[in-house]
């Protein structure tokens, strides 16, 4: 089959690789019909190379048609249409029973001290082949696939794999009071969808912050009050307080994470780590903070006293400095973590109707053949061509 593979920093290629095979009697093989490129994929492209091997198949936002099922699979059958969550979760362990599928005890990567395995996402999370490919082996076939109806285009359902549950959890964790306010830092796919969900769930004021004009325009068209970081810069906190009676918003969602673009120091640190031998680079990332923390520090500034910060953007450094004095003084609550995809599916499925209240049918800015994946990664990295969300079609 054809699959998009990691070959080195900023080097991904579509290659012919062996077709997936059953490993367990509850496996299913899915023929992929659409698969997204996520901002987290850029972390692999840029920063997390020390945890990848050449030839690893990337991608964790797929959906498609069940081709074959293992002998113990009864929940889905060949021909069923399914979305695959990015968490590889068993559905029955203690953590899954708590709705913490991203902490699944069956697939935790204990040798790394990390949570549940993820599709297409490094040795830190199981090194399981991903979904930017023609076919995908999916374990836990009776519990993991999300069965969806035939009919609407893939765009209606594919975001159940990551974007929708990640954005929903970001808003849930933000604990926005009824009629309250939230600032969303970063209007990429997760931030943009979080802004839409916050408005849908009753927030009176959703402030979106970014520096890419296309992202600002798109969020504004869905009702967000947008602030251009290029204009406000260090005065962003004052601009937010001006809109909120001098207090700051009830909550802030950090949808940026460890993105280094626009931060010369952080980008230089990422580059330096990427040039080290693999084992040494891993130790550096595990023991030394290499993140750009501007977004998180900004969140601390923007949130009102007694408010909540919800972090959905991925951070990677284990020794990053936190402004503990300010967090304590402002009595800020902080929630974060990988989205627990299956936890939120029942909340989201009723919204994926022809009425399309979250605008999923038009959410993708680009639909491209899988073979153009390498070019799409480069375009997405540079935020060119108005690219905000891309779906690859094998």
Steps between C-alpha positions, in 0.01 A plus 500: 500500500597865478564690822650828616818423692742691717856511363661778703445854619274679250521196274186292448440282193226287356641152450383147429498301825362158605125477548390472865420153633299366790693469824209419733158339453325829581686700233330656199653622176361832377533639148564870558282743306608826671778585743586837648826684556510625859703776661648223715636343181713812461653424840623174348612680186693761701580401857431141602721330242719343772205273583438390140671254268525542122205324344254561786149559361349825623144619550235467770180646350363228269167357397401243243328171423554174688664254261553200727431408860671260736312188612397652835362828361122535523444877532590587141501311171655532157345793320429705812609861500714592800702783652812404695584694820863602535517341849559126485271408791355166603171636634486278809789574736473716813609816317267446205214442744579845647476655154878546493565316176826688444628326816387148400679253726504232232702710254701729730863517388641412839862482390471870412276594790234636263128452452301306242654414167415725206482424131795635301664681790856400597661257740368712787153372414548147376639554148177362349469548121277795420211578272654711222494187289274291282430245776521492879499220756269598784515304828205458740258469211202453732564823688728746319344572156219756493232375264339776293231491230564486129382796296652837596851585384792399722531861615187451711661236723878489459563761770365258762849347484665799669391858424147484640572310824819697562319832457198378701723389787685833487171683550380252764823539696480880467192497724350811340203617708162545324516823303869529584812583305803316364812592308626244250872531428579361156234464230636196320263204465463429873475864607256586222275207587527575873378855431200365308419248774529763775250721317272204433507410870394847610806720552406865449850615407759290317822687428724338237869589480732421209732672257395330175241711315312203350460342843376824655253560219362148523451509876340843472250371247378251763444765766832527681638841594845481345821672612799507267815423696706697247307812597463454874828323584596564864179698548280194440414471870376859509291441188333196658441680828346792311239255369430347843453787748869497584502142633606268218293214365349230721713245319784472252557211261862455394474331161858590403726275706865460413490661156829683452425703188556869562719434804866502390631370832257209518542414134878500543465269800278262305749500212793437731328206668407358161865494395608289798533120477166332567563371853657826615222706343242291685675562831518872430126521429417291808722696740520853356216737415506583130151641458395846403282591798381836372144377446471344845645808670259713296212282620601567860491874428166497316288287732312673779575429863337174600468399135602187313769426243436203272804374308434299185822594319772237541812580702813287495766627742497343845689780679310802374475787751152591620396832657390333822484820704252657258298181460466476878435870553227514235346175627503355151374151423701314236372199303666324210565171326454296184136483399308194618337447161243232584390695809349776287356312201145484640504878552625568149310259276164682542667815362615332178174552317399675181451816708877488563511744794880469533573544129678168455389457139707803395771479767776365274678761294678243282423152367808343342609158376716304744785525250509876560544451873865615515413825324203548733722463808733769370213734411338448841828563678539837327127586537478571128218478246239559771558146625334444836369144474595241239344165431705251299318251280683172435 
